[in-house]
C-alpha cells in the first residue's frame, strides 16, 4: 500500500477511536454542553469535507446541534463512510485538486492529501477543546493521544491467552 495512504488511514482510525472515547466520557458528564458542541463540530466537519470531496450535499452542518444519541448515530455513519472512502483511495487521487466552497461561500482549490491531513489536525484540535470543556464541567478529560491509541493496539507481551 502507498505509504501516505497507509499513514492517513491510520490517523483516520485513530480519530475514530478518539471520537468514541470522548463520546463515552461525555455520556458521564451531562453538564458539559460545550464538549458536546465541539464533538459535534468534529463530526460535522468530517461529513462536510467528505461531501466536498464526493461533490454532494452534506448530511450534517459544519456546526450541527446534536444530542449525545444523535452524535453517536452521526459518528457511526460518518466513520463508515470514511472507511469506505479510504478503502478505495488510490495514490494518484492524493494529488487531485478538490474545488469547494467554504462555509462563507468562498471558493478554494486544495489537493486531496492536504484536505485529509487537515481533517486529522482539525479533529485533534477540537477534541482538545472538548476535553477542556469536560474538565471545566467537573468531569475527567479523556486521553485521545495518538500514542495511547498505538499502545492500546499493541498486544501485551505478558498475556499468554
C-alpha positions as CSV (number, residue, x, y, z in Angstrom):
1,X,0.0,0.0,0.0
2,X,1.1,3.5,-0.7
3,X,2.9,4.9,2.5
4,X,1.0,8.2,2.7
5,X,-2.4,6.5,2.2
6,X,-1.5,3.9,4.9
7,X,-0.5,6.7,7.3
8,X,-3.6,8.8,6.6
9,X,-5.7,5.7,7.1
10,X,-4.0,5.1,10.4
11,X,-4.6,8.7,11.5
12,X,-8.2,8.5,10.5
13,X,-8.7,5.3,12.5
14,X,-7.1,7.0,15.5
15,X,-9.6,9.8,15.1
16,X,-12.4,7.4,15.1
17,X,-11.1,5.8,18.3
18,X,-10.6,9.2,19.9
19,X,-14.2,10.3,19.0
20,X,-15.6,7.2,20.6
21,X,-13.6,7.8,23.8
22,X,-14.8,11.3,24.0
23,X,-18.4,10.3,23.4
24,X,-18.2,7.8,26.3
25,X,-16.7,10.5,28.5
26,X,-19.4,13.0,27.6
27,X,-22.1,10.4,28.5
28,X,-20.9,10.6,32.1
29,X,-20.7,14.4,32.0
30,X,-24.2,15.6,31.2
31,X,-23.3,19.1,32.3
32,X,-20.8,19.7,29.6
33,X,-22.7,21.2,26.6
34,X,-19.6,22.9,25.3
35,X,-17.9,19.5,25.0
36,X,-20.8,18.1,23.0
37,X,-20.7,21.2,20.8
38,X,-17.0,20.7,20.0
39,X,-17.5,16.9,19.4
40,X,-20.5,17.6,17.1
41,X,-18.3,20.0,15.1
42,X,-15.7,17.4,14.6
43,X,-18.3,15.0,13.1
44,X,-19.9,17.8,11.1
45,X,-16.6,18.8,9.6
46,X,-15.8,15.2,8.8
47,X,-19.1,14.9,6.9
48,X,-18.8,18.3,5.2
49,X,-15.3,17.5,3.9
50,X,-16.3,14.1,2.6
51,X,-19.3,15.7,0.9
52,X,-17.0,18.3,-0.7
53,X,-14.6,15.5,-1.9
54,X,-17.5,13.5,-3.2
55,X,-19.2,16.6,-4.7
56,X,-22.5,16.0,-2.9
57,X,-24.7,17.8,-0.3
58,X,-23.5,17.1,3.2
59,X,-25.8,15.3,5.6
60,X,-24.6,17.4,8.5
61,X,-23.9,21.1,9.1
62,X,-20.4,22.2,10.0
63,X,-21.6,23.0,13.5
64,X,-24.6,20.7,14.0
65,X,-26.6,20.9,17.1
66,X,-26.7,17.2,18.2
67,X,-27.8,15.3,21.3
68,X,-25.5,12.6,22.5
69,X,-27.6,9.9,20.8
70,X,-27.6,11.9,17.6
71,X,-23.9,12.4,17.8
72,X,-23.3,8.7,18.3
73,X,-25.5,7.9,15.2
74,X,-23.8,10.6,13.1
75,X,-20.4,9.3,14.2
76,X,-21.3,5.7,13.2
77,X,-22.4,6.9,9.8
78,X,-19.5,9.2,9.2
79,X,-17.0,6.6,10.3
80,X,-18.4,4.0,7.9
81,X,-18.4,6.5,5.0
82,X,-14.8,7.4,5.6
83,X,-13.7,3.8,6.0
84,X,-15.4,3.1,2.6
85,X,-13.7,6.1,1.1
86,X,-10.3,5.1,2.3
87,X,-10.8,1.5,1.1
88,X,-11.0,2.8,-2.5
89,X,-8.4,5.6,-2.2
90,X,-5.6,5.3,-4.8
91,X,-2.2,7.2,-4.7
92,X,-3.0,9.3,-7.8
93,X,-6.0,10.7,-6.1
94,X,-3.9,12.3,-3.4
95,X,-2.7,15.0,-5.9
96,X,-6.3,15.6,-7.2
97,X,-7.3,19.2,-6.8
98,X,-10.6,19.5,-4.9
99,X,-12.7,22.6,-5.6
100,X,-15.1,23.6,-2.9
101,X,-16.8,26.5,-1.2
102,X,-16.2,27.1,2.5
103,X,-19.0,28.0,4.9
104,X,-19.0,31.6,3.9
105,X,-19.3,30.7,0.2
106,X,-15.7,31.5,-0.8
107,X,-14.3,29.1,-3.4
108,X,-10.9,27.3,-2.9
109,X,-8.9,24.5,-4.6
110,X,-6.9,22.3,-2.4
111,X,-5.1,19.0,-3.1
112,X,-6.8,16.0,-1.6
113,X,-3.8,15.0,0.5
114,X,-3.8,18.4,2.2
115,X,-7.5,18.1,3.0
116,X,-7.1,14.7,4.5
117,X,-4.2,16.0,6.7
118,X,-6.3,19.0,7.7
119,X,-9.0,16.7,8.9
120,X,-6.6,14.9,11.2
121,X,-5.2,18.1,12.8
122,X,-8.6,19.9,12.9
123,X,-10.2,17.0,14.7
124,X,-7.5,16.7,17.3
125,X,-7.7,20.5,18.0
126,X,-11.4,20.3,18.7
127,X,-11.0,17.1,20.7
128,X,-8.7,19.1,22.9
129,X,-11.3,21.8,23.3
130,X,-13.9,19.1,24.2
131,X,-11.5,17.8,26.9
132,X,-11.1,21.4,28.3
133,X,-14.9,21.7,28.4
134,X,-15.2,18.3,30.2
135,X,-12.7,19.5,32.8
136,X,-14.4,22.8,33.2
137,X,-17.7,21.0,33.8
138,X,-16.0,18.9,36.6
139,X,-15.6,15.8,34.6
140,X,-12.3,14.0,33.9
141,X,-10.8,14.6,30.5
142,X,-10.1,11.5,28.4
143,X,-6.8,10.6,26.7
144,X,-7.0,10.8,23.0
145,X,-3.4,11.0,22.0
146,X,-2.2,9.0,19.0
147,X,0.4,7.2,21.1
148,X,-2.3,6.0,23.5
149,X,-4.2,4.5,20.6
150,X,-1.0,2.8,19.4
151,X,-0.3,1.4,22.8
152,X,-3.9,0.0,23.1
153,X,-3.4,-1.7,19.8
154,X,-0.2,-3.5,20.9
155,X,-0.5,-7.0,22.3
156,X,0.5,-7.3,26.0
157,X,3.7,-9.5,25.9
158,X,2.7,-10.9,29.3
159,X,-0.7,-12.0,28.1
160,X,-0.5,-15.7,27.3
161,X,-4.1,-16.3,26.3
